[in-house]
Amino acid sequence: MRTSDQATESWLQRLKEKWSLSSYWQVVAVLVVFSLAGSSVVALRKWLFEILAYTDQTPMWLKVITYLAFVFPAYQVLLLFYGFILGQFHFFWSKEKRMIQWVAKKVSR
């Protein structure tokens, strides 16, 4: 049976290897960037929907289109911004480039 320290270490170790990072500090920094970007985009969505006067009566399809058109791209920018601040810009930029290539490939079909 594992102790909690061993379980935590293996969890961090797996992320470190999966993301090809060189230290546990980088793993923690990447997780913090994801947390900050996610929290920021939730606040941004709420603010945007208030400005657009969306209510519970607003059709879901309109909310989804708005989310995809404005909030999703903002999340990508926030990842790069927070990644830059925490010294992980290269990590997030390489992920962004791969995602952009994947989307472009899907759209061009």
Biopython code that builds the backbone (N, CA, C, O; Angstrom):
import numpy as np
from Bio.PDB.StructureBuilder import StructureBuilder

atoms = [
    (1, "MET", "N", (0.834, -1.181, 0.000)),
    (1, "MET", "CA", (0.000, 0.000, 0.000)),
    (1, "MET", "C", (0.884, 1.252, 0.000)),
    (1, "MET", "O", (1.901, 1.306, 0.692)),
    (2, "ARG", "N", (0.487, 2.245, -0.776)),
    (2, "ARG", "CA", (1.275, 3.471, -0.887)),
    (2, "ARG", "C", (0.915, 4.452, 0.204)),
    (2, "ARG", "O", (-0.216, 4.496, 0.688)),
    (3, "THR", "N", (1.894, 5.226, 0.573)),
    (3, "THR", "CA", (1.600, 6.345, 1.465)),
    (3, "THR", "C", (1.157, 7.515, 0.601)),
    (3, "THR", "O", (1.341, 7.492, -0.616)),
    (4, "SER", "N", (0.581, 8.527, 1.212)),
    (4, "SER", "CA", (0.109, 9.669, 0.426)),
    (4, "SER", "C", (1.270, 10.401, -0.244)),
    (4, "SER", "O", (1.101, 10.939, -1.338)),
    (5, "ASP", "N", (2.441, 10.432, 0.385)),
    (5, "ASP", "CA", (3.607, 11.076, -0.236)),
    (5, "ASP", "C", (4.016, 10.344, -1.503)),
    (5, "ASP", "O", (4.343, 10.977, -2.508)),
    (6, "GLN", "N", (4.002, 9.020, -1.466)),
    (6, "GLN", "CA", (4.357, 8.240, -2.648)),
    (6, "GLN", "C", (3.323, 8.438, -3.751)),
    (6, "GLN", "O", (3.682, 8.562, -4.922)),
    (7, "ALA", "N", (2.051, 8.469, -3.389)),
    (7, "ALA", "CA", (0.997, 8.666, -4.383)),
    (7, "ALA", "C", (1.127, 10.035, -5.032)),
    (7, "ALA", "O", (0.983, 10.164, -6.248)),
    (8, "THR", "N", (1.398, 11.057, -4.228)),
    (8, "THR", "CA", (1.572, 12.402, -4.757)),
    (8, "THR", "C", (2.785, 12.468, -5.665)),
    (8, "THR", "O", (2.736, 13.060, -6.743)),
    (9, "GLU", "N", (3.861, 11.863, -5.228)),
    (9, "GLU", "CA", (5.076, 11.892, -6.036)),
    (9, "GLU", "C", (4.847, 11.207, -7.377)),
    (9, "GLU", "O", (5.280, 11.721, -8.408)),
    (10, "SER", "N", (4.185, 10.074, -7.384)),
    (10, "SER", "CA", (3.974, 9.383, -8.650)),
    (10, "SER", "C", (3.021, 10.173, -9.550)),
    (10, "SER", "O", (3.185, 10.176, -10.770)),
    (11, "TRP", "N", (2.034, 10.839, -8.963)),
    (11, "TRP", "CA", (1.113, 11.662, -9.730)),
    (11, "TRP", "C", (1.865, 12.823, -10.376)),
    (11, "TRP", "O", (1.703, 13.092, -11.567)),
    (12, "LEU", "N", (2.679, 13.500, -9.589)),
    (12, "LEU", "CA", (3.486, 14.595, -10.128)),
    (12, "LEU", "C", (4.506, 14.082, -11.134)),
    (12, "LEU", "O", (4.756, 14.721, -12.155)),
    (13, "GLN", "N", (5.085, 12.944, -10.847)),
    (13, "GLN", "CA", (6.070, 12.352, -11.753)),
    (13, "GLN", "C", (5.431, 12.029, -13.107)),
    (13, "GLN", "O", (6.030, 12.275, -14.155)),
    (14, "ARG", "N", (4.224, 11.482, -13.080)),
    (14, "ARG", "CA", (3.543, 11.155, -14.345)),
    (14, "ARG", "C", (3.267, 12.412, -15.164)),
    (14, "ARG", "O", (3.453, 12.410, -16.381)),
    (15, "LEU", "N", (2.826, 13.480, -14.511)),
    (15, "LEU", "CA", (2.601, 14.734, -15.237)),
    (15, "LEU", "C", (3.913, 15.296, -15.776)),
    (15, "LEU", "O", (3.977, 15.778, -16.907)),
    (16, "LYS", "N", (4.937, 15.229, -14.969)),
    (16, "LYS", "CA", (6.255, 15.727, -15.384)),
    (16, "LYS", "C", (6.730, 14.996, -16.638)),
    (16, "LYS", "O", (7.238, 15.620, -17.570)),
    (17, "GLU", "N", (6.567, 13.691, -16.657)),
    (17, "GLU", "CA", (6.993, 12.900, -17.816)),
    (17, "GLU", "C", (6.080, 13.133, -19.015)),
    (17, "GLU", "O", (6.558, 13.302, -20.137)),
    (18, "LYS", "N", (4.777, 13.143, -18.784)),
    (18, "LYS", "CA", (3.815, 13.331, -19.878)),
    (18, "LYS", "C", (4.026, 14.665, -20.583)),
    (18, "LYS", "O", (3.961, 14.745, -21.809)),
    (19, "TRP", "N", (4.276, 15.702, -19.806)),
    (19, "TRP", "CA", (4.443, 17.032, -20.362)),
    (19, "TRP", "C", (5.896, 17.358, -20.697)),
    (19, "TRP", "O", (6.189, 18.473, -21.131)),
    (20, "SER", "N", (6.800, 16.416, -20.506)),
    (20, "SER", "CA", (8.233, 16.606, -20.785)),
    (20, "SER", "C", (8.796, 17.829, -20.063)),
    (20, "SER", "O", (9.494, 18.650, -20.657)),
    (21, "LEU", "N", (8.485, 17.934, -18.788)),
    (21, "LEU", "CA", (8.996, 19.031, -17.972)),
    (21, "LEU", "C", (10.208, 18.550, -17.194)),
    (21, "LEU", "O", (10.380, 17.351, -16.977)),
    (22, "SER", "N", (11.044, 19.484, -16.777)),
    (22, "SER", "CA", (12.296, 19.091, -16.126)),
    (22, "SER", "C", (12.253, 19.152, -14.603)),
    (22, "SER", "O", (13.172, 18.666, -13.943)),
    (23, "SER", "N", (11.200, 19.740, -14.037)),
    (23, "SER", "CA", (11.155, 19.830, -12.575)),
    (23, "SER", "C", (9.713, 19.810, -12.079)),
    (23, "SER", "O", (8.764, 20.050, -12.826)),
    (24, "TYR", "N", (9.590, 19.515, -10.792)),
    (24, "TYR", "CA", (8.266, 19.545, -10.179)),
    (24, "TYR", "C", (7.739, 20.976, -10.108)),
    (24, "TYR", "O", (6.530, 21.200, -10.159)),
    (25, "TRP", "N", (8.643, 21.937, -9.990)),
    (25, "TRP", "CA", (8.234, 23.345, -9.995)),
    (25, "TRP", "C", (7.483, 23.661, -11.281)),
    (25, "TRP", "O", (6.462, 24.348, -11.248)),
    (26, "GLN", "N", (7.977, 23.165, -12.416)),
    (26, "GLN", "CA", (7.304, 23.418, -13.688)),
    (26, "GLN", "C", (5.915, 22.789, -13.707)),
    (26, "GLN", "O", (4.970, 23.391, -14.217)),
    (27, "VAL", "N", (5.784, 21.591, -13.160)),
    (27, "VAL", "CA", (4.474, 20.937, -13.096)),
    (27, "VAL", "C", (3.504, 21.805, -12.297)),
    (27, "VAL", "O", (2.374, 22.046, -12.724)),
    (28, "VAL", "N", (3.952, 22.266, -11.145)),
    (28, "VAL", "CA", (3.104, 23.109, -10.300)),
    (28, "VAL", "C", (2.764, 24.411, -11.026)),
    (28, "VAL", "O", (1.619, 24.861, -10.981)),
    (29, "ALA", "N", (3.740, 25.015, -11.690)),
    (29, "ALA", "CA", (3.501, 26.263, -12.419)),
    (29, "ALA", "C", (2.470, 26.054, -13.527)),
    (29, "ALA", "O", (1.591, 26.895, -13.715)),
    (30, "VAL", "N", (2.566, 24.955, -14.255)),
    (30, "VAL", "CA", (1.608, 24.655, -15.322)),
    (30, "VAL", "C", (0.206, 24.467, -14.740)),
    (30, "VAL", "O", (-0.770, 24.966, -15.300)),
    (31, "LEU", "N", (0.106, 23.759, -13.633)),
    (31, "LEU", "CA", (-1.199, 23.564, -12.993)),
    (31, "LEU", "C", (-1.783, 24.887, -12.504)),
    (31, "LEU", "O", (-2.991, 25.107, -12.594)),
    (32, "VAL", "N", (-0.928, 25.763, -11.990)),
    (32, "VAL", "CA", (-1.387, 27.088, -11.547)),
    (32, "VAL", "C", (-1.875, 27.901, -12.746)),
    (32, "VAL", "O", (-2.888, 28.595, -12.653)),
    (33, "VAL", "N", (-1.165, 27.820, -13.863)),
    (33, "VAL", "CA", (-1.592, 28.535, -15.070)),
    (33, "VAL", "C", (-2.972, 28.053, -15.510)),
    (33, "VAL", "O", (-3.844, 28.865, -15.818)),
    (34, "PHE", "N", (-3.172, 26.734, -15.542)),
    (34, "PHE", "CA", (-4.491, 26.204, -15.903)),
    (34, "PHE", "C", (-5.565, 26.713, -14.946)),
    (34, "PHE", "O", (-6.664, 27.069, -15.373)),
    (35, "SER", "N", (-5.252, 26.747, -13.665)),
    (35, "SER", "CA", (-6.215, 27.218, -12.663)),
    (35, "SER", "C", (-6.547, 28.696, -12.851)),
    (35, "SER", "O", (-7.715, 29.084, -12.828)),
    (36, "LEU", "N", (-5.525, 29.509, -13.034)),
    (36, "LEU", "CA", (-5.741, 30.947, -13.221)),
    (36, "LEU", "C", (-6.532, 31.234, -14.497)),
    (36, "LEU", "O", (-7.461, 32.042, -14.488)),
    (37, "ALA", "N", (-6.162, 30.571, -15.586)),
    (37, "ALA", "CA", (-6.861, 30.797, -16.854)),
    (37, "ALA", "C", (-8.315, 30.342, -16.752)),
    (37, "ALA", "O", (-9.215, 31.027, -17.236)),
    (38, "GLY", "N", (-8.545, 29.204, -16.132)),
    (38, "GLY", "CA", (-9.912, 28.712, -15.975)),
    (38, "GLY", "C", (-10.761, 29.634, -15.130)),
    (38, "GLY", "O", (-11.902, 29.930, -15.484)),
    (39, "SER", "N", (-10.218, 30.088, -14.019)),
    (39, "SER", "CA", (-10.954, 31.012, -13.150)),
    (39, "SER", "C", (-11.225, 32.335, -13.858)),
    (39, "SER", "O", (-12.312, 32.901, -13.741)),
    (40, "SER", "N", (-10.242, 32.814, -14.582)),
    (40, "SER", "CA", (-10.401, 34.084, -15.296)),
    (40, "SER", "C", (-11.463, 33.986, -16.380)),
    (40, "SER", "O", (-12.252, 34.912, -16.566)),
    (41, "VAL", "N", (-11.486, 32.875, -17.091)),
    (41, "VAL", "CA", (-12.447, 32.735, -18.186)),
    (41, "VAL", "C", (-13.875, 32.595, -17.646)),
    (41, "VAL", "O", (-14.824, 33.018, -18.306)),
    (42, "VAL", "N", (-14.035, 32.015, -16.471)),
    (42, "VAL", "CA", (-15.369, 31.953, -15.854)),
    (42, "VAL", "C", (-15.848, 33.366, -15.535)),
    (42, "VAL", "O", (-17.004, 33.704, -15.790)),
    (43, "ALA", "N", (-14.969, 34.185, -14.981)),
    (43, "ALA", "CA", (-15.324, 35.575, -14.683)),
    (43, "ALA", "C", (-15.595, 36.350, -15.973)),
    (43, "ALA", "O", (-16.529, 37.149, -16.036)),
    (44, "LEU", "N", (-14.783, 36.114, -16.995)),
    (44, "LEU", "CA", (-14.961, 36.785, -18.280)),
    (44, "LEU", "C", (-16.300, 36.404, -18.912)),
    (44, "LEU", "O", (-17.008, 37.263, -19.435)),
    (45, "ARG", "N", (-16.642, 35.125, -18.862)),
    (45, "ARG", "CA", (-17.915, 34.678, -19.425)),
    (45, "ARG", "C", (-19.083, 35.358, -18.715)),
    (45, "ARG", "O", (-20.014, 35.842, -19.359)),
    (46, "LYS", "N", (-19.025, 35.390, -17.404)),
    (46, "LYS", "CA", (-20.101, 36.024, -16.631)),
    (46, "LYS", "C", (-20.219, 37.501, -17.007)),
    (46, "LYS", "O", (-21.321, 38.001, -17.233)),
    (47, "TRP", "N", (-19.097, 38.189, -17.072)),
    (47, "TRP", "CA", (-19.070, 39.608, -17.425)),
    (47, "TRP", "C", (-19.617, 39.823, -18.838)),
    (47, "TRP", "O", (-20.433, 40.718, -19.058)),
    (48, "LEU", "N", (-19.170, 39.005, -19.798)),
    (48, "LEU", "CA", (-19.606, 39.140, -21.187)),
    (48, "LEU", "C", (-21.103, 38.885, -21.320)),
    (48, "LEU", "O", (-21.804, 39.622, -22.013)),
    (49, "PHE", "N", (-21.588, 37.847, -20.661)),
    (49, "PHE", "CA", (-23.015, 37.535, -20.743)),
    (49, "PHE", "C", (-23.859, 38.630, -20.094)),
    (49, "PHE", "O", (-24.977, 38.890, -20.540)),
    (50, "GLU", "N", (-23.341, 39.274, -19.051)),
    (50, "GLU", "CA", (-24.060, 40.395, -18.438)),
    (50, "GLU", "C", (-24.108, 41.589, -19.385)),
    (50, "GLU", "O", (-25.148, 42.231, -19.527)),
    (51, "ILE", "N", (-22.989, 41.884, -20.029)),
    (51, "ILE", "CA", (-22.938, 43.005, -20.976)),
    (51, "ILE", "C", (-23.888, 42.768, -22.149)),
    (51, "ILE", "O", (-24.534, 43.698, -22.632)),
    (52, "LEU", "N", (-23.966, 41.521, -22.600)),
    (52, "LEU", "CA", (-24.856, 41.178, -23.709)),
    (52, "LEU", "C", (-26.301, 40.982, -23.249)),
    (52, "LEU", "O", (-27.179, 40.674, -24.055)),
    (53, "ALA", "N", (-26.539, 41.162, -21.954)),
    (53, "ALA", "CA", (-27.876, 41.028, -21.349)),
    (53, "ALA", "C", (-28.471, 39.638, -21.550)),
    (53, "ALA", "O", (-29.678, 39.499, -21.748)),
    (54, "TYR", "N", (-27.629, 38.614, -21.499)),
    (54, "TYR", "CA", (-28.127, 37.239, -21.584)),
    (54, "TYR", "C", (-28.787, 36.874, -20.258)),
    (54, "TYR", "O", (-28.287, 37.206, -19.184)),
    (55, "THR", "N", (-29.906, 36.192, -20.356)),
    (55, "THR", "CA", (-30.633, 35.734, -19.170)),
    (55, "THR", "C", (-30.899, 34.238, -19.313)),
    (55, "THR", "O", (-30.414, 33.593, -20.242)),
    (56, "ASP", "N", (-31.670, 33.704, -18.386)),
    (56, "ASP", "CA", (-32.072, 32.302, -18.488)),
    (56, "ASP", "C", (-32.959, 32.079, -19.710)),
    (56, "ASP", "O", (-33.096, 30.952, -20.188)),
    (57, "GLN", "N", (-33.556, 33.147, -20.209)),
    (57, "GLN", "CA", (-34.445, 33.057, -21.373)),
    (57, "GLN", "C", (-33.674, 33.081, -22.698)),
    (57, "GLN", "O", (-34.236, 32.763, -23.746)),
    (58, "THR", "N", (-32.410, 33.452, -22.656)),
    (58, "THR", "CA", (-31.592, 33.489, -23.866)),
    (58, "THR", "C", (-31.416, 32.065, -24.380)),
    (58, "THR", "O", (-31.087, 31.161, -23.612)),
    (59, "PRO", "N", (-31.636, 31.864, -25.680)),
    (59, "PRO", "CA", (-31.503, 30.507, -26.226)),
    (59, "PRO", "C", (-30.097, 29.938, -25.993)),
    (59, "PRO", "O", (-29.093, 30.641, -26.109)),
    (60, "MET", "N", (-30.060, 28.661, -25.666)),
    (60, "MET", "CA", (-28.780, 28.005, -25.383)),
    (60, "MET", "C", (-27.851, 28.061, -26.590)),
    (60, "MET", "O", (-26.642, 28.229, -26.428)),
    (61, "TRP", "N", (-28.396, 27.923, -27.798)),
    (61, "TRP", "CA", (-27.553, 27.932, -28.988)),
    (61, "TRP", "C", (-26.801, 29.258, -29.107)),
    (61, "TRP", "O", (-25.651, 29.285, -29.544)),
    (62, "LEU", "N", (-27.451, 30.354, -28.717)),
    (62, "LEU", "CA", (-26.803, 31.664, -28.781)),
    (62, "LEU", "C", (-25.687, 31.772, -27.741)),
    (62, "LEU", "O", (-24.625, 32.330, -28.018)),
    (63, "LYS", "N", (-25.932, 31.244, -26.562)),
    (63, "LYS", "CA", (-24.898, 31.241, -25.521)),
    (63, "LYS", "C", (-23.697, 30.402, -25.953)),
    (63, "LYS", "O", (-22.551, 30.787, -25.722)),
    (64, "VAL", "N", (-23.961, 29.264, -26.574)),
    (64, "VAL", "CA", (-22.873, 28.383, -27.018)),
    (64, "VAL", "C", (-22.050, 29.064, -28.106)),
    (64, "VAL", "O", (-20.820, 29.031, -28.067)),
    (65, "ILE", "N", (-22.717, 29.676, -29.067)),
    (65, "ILE", "CA", (-21.991, 30.373, -30.140)),
    (65, "ILE", "C", (-21.153, 31.512, -29.565)),
    (65, "ILE", "O", (-19.998, 31.694, -29.948)),
    (66, "THR", "N", (-21.734, 32.270, -28.653)),
    (66, "THR", "CA", (-20.998, 33.359, -28.006)),
    (66, "THR", "C", (-19.790, 32.816, -27.262)),
    (66, "THR", "O", (-18.695, 33.375, -27.344)),
    (67, "TYR", "N", (-19.994, 31.728, -26.539)),
    (67, "TYR", "CA", (-18.898, 31.121, -25.789)),
    (67, "TYR", "C", (-17.775, 30.704, -26.731)),
    (67, "TYR", "O", (-16.609, 31.017, -26.493)),
    (68, "LEU", "N", (-18.130, 29.999, -27.796)),
    (68, "LEU", "CA", (-17.109, 29.520, -28.732)),
    (68, "LEU", "C", (-16.411, 30.666, -29.454)),
    (68, "LEU", "O", (-15.210, 30.593, -29.717)),
    (69, "ALA", "N", (-17.148, 31.717, -29.774)),
    (69, "ALA", "CA", (-16.577, 32.827, -30.539)),
    (69, "ALA", "C", (-15.701, 33.753, -29.704)),
    (69, "ALA", "O", (-14.733, 34.314, -30.217)),
    (70, "PHE", "N", (-16.027, 33.918, -28.428)),
    (70, "PHE", "CA", (-15.310, 34.899, -27.617)),
    (70, "PHE", "C", (-14.555, 34.300, -26.432)),
    (70, "PHE", "O", (-13.380, 34.597, -26.220)),
    (71, "VAL", "N", (-15.228, 33.472, -25.677)),
    (71, "VAL", "CA", (-14.637, 32.991, -24.432)),
    (71, "VAL", "C", (-13.567, 31.937, -24.686)),
    (71, "VAL", "O", (-12.507, 31.987, -24.062)),
    (72, "PHE", "N", (-13.810, 30.994, -25.576)),
    (72, "PHE", "CA", (-12.811, 29.959, -25.858)),
    (72, "PHE", "C", (-11.492, 30.558, -26.348)),
    (72, "PHE", "O", (-10.437, 30.188, -25.831)),
    (73, "PRO", "N", (-11.511, 31.473, -27.329)),
    (73, "PRO", "CA", (-10.243, 32.099, -27.726)),
    (73, "PRO", "C", (-9.587, 32.891, -26.587)),
    (73, "PRO", "O", (-8.362, 32.927, -26.473)),
    (74, "ALA", "N", (-10.409, 33.521, -25.753)),
    (74, "ALA", "CA", (-9.852, 34.265, -24.616)),
    (74, "ALA", "C", (-9.110, 33.327, -23.673)),
    (74, "ALA", "O", (-8.079, 33.697, -23.113)),
    (75, "TYR", "N", (-9.628, 32.123, -23.498)),
    (75, "TYR", "CA", (-8.962, 31.132, -22.646)),
    (75, "TYR", "C", (-7.571, 30.814, -23.196)),
    (75, "TYR", "O", (-6.611, 30.696, -22.434)),
    (76, "GLN", "N", (-7.467, 30.679, -24.495)),
    (76, "GLN", "CA", (-6.175, 30.371, -25.108)),
    (76, "GLN", "C", (-5.181, 31.511, -24.879)),
    (76, "GLN", "O", (-4.010, 31.274, -24.582)),
    (77, "VAL", "N", (-5.652, 32.732, -25.017)),
    (77, "VAL", "CA", (-4.794, 33.900, -24.785)),
    (77, "VAL", "C", (-4.393, 33.980, -23.312)),
    (77, "VAL", "O", (-3.244, 34.285, -22.992)),
    (78, "LEU", "N", (-5.340, 33.706, -22.424)),
    (78, "LEU", "CA", (-5.037, 33.739, -20.989)),
    (78, "LEU", "C", (-4.013, 32.674, -20.614)),
    (78, "LEU", "O", (-3.157, 32.914, -19.763)),
    (79, "LEU", "N", (-4.090, 31.510, -21.234)),
    (79, "LEU", "CA", (-3.071, 30.483, -20.978)),
    (79, "LEU", "C", (-1.680, 31.013, -21.320)),
    (79, "LEU", "O", (-0.732, 30.832, -20.556)),
    (80, "LEU", "N", (-1.568, 31.667, -22.470)),
    (80, "LEU", "CA", (-0.270, 32.216, -22.873)),
    (80, "LEU", "C", (0.165, 33.344, -21.936)),
    (80, "LEU", "O", (1.335, 33.429, -21.563)),
    (81, "PHE", "N", (-0.770, 34.201, -21.562)),
    (81, "PHE", "CA", (-0.464, 35.319, -20.674)),
    (81, "PHE", "C", (0.034, 34.826, -19.319)),
    (81, "PHE", "O", (1.111, 35.220, -18.871)),
    (82, "TYR", "N", (-0.741, 33.971, -18.673)),
    (82, "TYR", "CA", (-0.332, 33.452, -17.365)),
    (82, "TYR", "C", (0.911, 32.567, -17.492)),
    (82, "TYR", "O", (1.764, 32.547, -16.604)),
    (83, "GLY", "N", (1.001, 31.843, -18.597)),
    (83, "GLY", "CA", (2.199, 31.038, -18.832)),
    (83, "GLY", "C", (3.440, 31.909, -18.906)),
    (83, "GLY", "O", (4.490, 31.547, -18.376)),
    (84, "PHE", "N", (3.323, 33.055, -19.560)),
    (84, "PHE", "CA", (4.439, 33.995, -19.643)),
    (84, "PHE", "C", (4.818, 34.504, -18.255)),
    (84, "PHE", "O", (5.994, 34.537, -17.893)),
    (85, "ILE", "N", (3.812, 34.897, -17.491)),
    (85, "ILE", "CA", (4.069, 35.437, -16.153)),
    (85, "ILE", "C", (4.766, 34.407, -15.258)),
    (85, "ILE", "O", (5.643, 34.758, -14.469)),
    (86, "LEU", "N", (4.373, 33.142, -15.384)),
    (86, "LEU", "CA", (4.955, 32.098, -14.530)),
    (86, "LEU", "C", (6.109, 31.347, -15.197)),
    (86, "LEU", "O", (6.527, 30.290, -14.725)),
    (87, "GLY", "N", (6.619, 31.904, -16.298)),
    (87, "GLY", "CA", (7.798, 31.326, -16.934)),
    (87, "GLY", "C", (7.546, 30.040, -17.697)),
    (87, "GLY", "O", (8.469, 29.251, -17.902)),
    (88, "GLN", "N", (6.305, 29.816, -18.121)),
    (88, "GLN", "CA", (5.970, 28.592, -18.843)),
    (88, "GLN", "C", (5.406, 28.885, -20.233)),
    (88, "GLN", "O", (4.653, 28.083, -20.786)),
    (89, "PHE", "N", (5.773, 30.033, -20.789)),
    (89, "PHE", "CA", (5.243, 30.424, -22.095)),
    (89, "PHE", "C", (5.564, 29.390, -23.156)),
    (89, "PHE", "O", (4.689, 29.032, -23.944)),
    (90, "HIS", "N", (6.789, 28.900, -23.198)),
    (90, "HIS", "CA", (7.190, 27.934, -24.225)),
    (90, "HIS", "C", (6.311, 26.685, -24.173)),
    (90, "HIS", "O", (5.882, 26.181, -25.211)),
    (91, "PHE", "N", (6.049, 26.196, -22.983)),
    (91, "PHE", "CA", (5.203, 25.009, -22.818)),
    (91, "PHE", "C", (3.827, 25.256, -23.429)),
    (91, "PHE", "O", (3.342, 24.447, -24.220)),
    (92, "PHE", "N", (3.202, 26.371, -23.064)),
    (92, "PHE", "CA", (1.850, 26.642, -23.543)),
    (92, "PHE", "C", (1.831, 27.033, -25.013)),
    (92, "PHE", "O", (0.875, 26.712, -25.718)),
    (93, "TRP", "N", (2.863, 27.718, -25.491)),
    (93, "TRP", "CA", (2.912, 28.091, -26.897)),
    (93, "TRP", "C", (3.019, 26.847, -27.768)),
    (93, "TRP", "O", (2.385, 26.778, -28.821)),
    (94, "SER", "N", (3.805, 25.867, -27.350)),
    (94, "SER", "CA", (3.915, 24.636, -28.144)),
    (94, "SER", "C", (2.581, 23.892, -28.172)),
    (94, "SER", "O", (2.223, 23.314, -29.198)),
    (95, "LYS", "N", (1.847, 23.895, -27.074)),
    (95, "LYS", "CA", (0.521, 23.260, -27.037)),
    (95, "LYS", "C", (-0.460, 24.029, -27.929)),
    (95, "LYS", "O", (-1.255, 23.424, -28.648)),
    (96, "GLU", "N", (-0.402, 25.349, -27.878)),
    (96, "GLU", "CA", (-1.286, 26.180, -28.699)),
    (96, "GLU", "C", (-1.032, 25.943, -30.187)),
    (96, "GLU", "O", (-1.974, 25.817, -30.969)),
    (97, "LYS", "N", (0.236, 25.884, -30.574)),
    (97, "LYS", "CA", (0.553, 25.656, -31.983)),
    (97, "LYS", "C", (-0.016, 24.330, -32.457)),
    (97, "LYS", "O", (-0.574, 24.246, -33.551)),
    (98, "ARG", "N", (0.122, 23.289, -31.635)),
    (98, "ARG", "CA", (-0.421, 21.975, -32.006)),
    (98, "ARG", "C", (-1.941, 22.026, -32.121)),
    (98, "ARG", "O", (-2.514, 21.422, -33.027)),
    (99, "MET", "N", (-2.592, 22.737, -31.215)),
    (99, "MET", "CA", (-4.047, 22.835, -31.260)),
    (99, "MET", "C", (-4.500, 23.607, -32.499)),
    (99, "MET", "O", (-5.469, 23.219, -33.151)),
    (100, "ILE", "N", (-3.811, 24.684, -32.822)),
    (100, "ILE", "CA", (-4.158, 25.479, -34.003)),
    (100, "ILE", "C", (-4.005, 24.637, -35.265)),
    (100, "ILE", "O", (-4.854, 24.690, -36.156)),
    (101, "GLN", "N", (-2.930, 23.864, -35.343)),
    (101, "GLN", "CA", (-2.731, 22.991, -36.496)),
    (101, "GLN", "C", (-3.835, 21.945, -36.589)),
    (101, "GLN", "O", (-4.312, 21.643, -37.683)),
    (102, "TRP", "N", (-4.245, 21.393, -35.451)),
    (102, "TRP", "CA", (-5.304, 20.388, -35.431)),
    (102, "TRP", "C", (-6.621, 20.990, -35.908)),
    (102, "TRP", "O", (-7.324, 20.386, -36.718)),
    (103, "VAL", "N", (-6.961, 22.186, -35.406)),
    (103, "VAL", "CA", (-8.204, 22.856, -35.806)),
    (103, "VAL", "C", (-8.157, 23.199, -37.289)),
    (103, "VAL", "O", (-9.141, 22.991, -37.999)),
    (104, "ALA", "N", (-7.041, 23.717, -37.766)),
    (104, "ALA", "CA", (-6.910, 24.068, -39.180)),
    (104, "ALA", "C", (-7.087, 22.837, -40.060)),
    (104, "ALA", "O", (-7.713, 22.907, -41.118)),
    (105, "LYS", "N", (-6.545, 21.733, -39.631)),
    (105, "LYS", "CA", (-6.677, 20.484, -40.388)),
    (105, "LYS", "C", (-8.140, 20.045, -40.446)),
    (105, "LYS", "O", (-8.619, 19.614, -41.495)),
    (106, "LYS", "N", (-8.849, 20.153, -39.323)),
    (106, "LYS", "CA", (-10.263, 19.761, -39.273)),
    (106, "LYS", "C", (-11.124, 20.690, -40.129)),
    (106, "LYS", "O", (-12.047, 20.237, -40.806)),
    (107, "VAL", "N", (-10.825, 21.980, -40.097)),
    (107, "VAL", "CA", (-11.616, 22.957, -40.844)),
    (107, "VAL", "C", (-11.382, 22.825, -42.344)),
    (107, "VAL", "O", (-12.302, 23.037, -43.133)),
    (108, "SER", "N", (-10.172, 22.479, -42.743)),
    (108, "SER", "CA", (-9.833, 22.424, -44.166)),
    (108, "SER", "C", (-10.362, 21.173, -44.865)),
    (108, "SER", "O", (-10.233, 21.046, -46.083)),
    (109, "ARG", "N", (-10.938, 20.272, -44.129)),
    (109, "ARG", "CA", (-11.466, 19.044, -44.762)),
    (109, "ARG", "C", (-12.652, 19.314, -45.611)),
    (109, "ARG", "O", (-13.207, 18.392, -46.207)),
]
sb = StructureBuilder()
sb.init_structure("model")
sb.init_model(0)
sb.init_chain("A")
sb.init_seg("    ")
for serial, (resi, resn, name, xyz) in enumerate(atoms, 1):
    if name == "N":
        sb.init_residue(resn, " ", resi, " ")
    sb.init_atom(name, np.array(xyz, "f"), 0.0, 1.0, " ", f" {name:<3s}", serial, name[0])
structure = sb.get_structure()
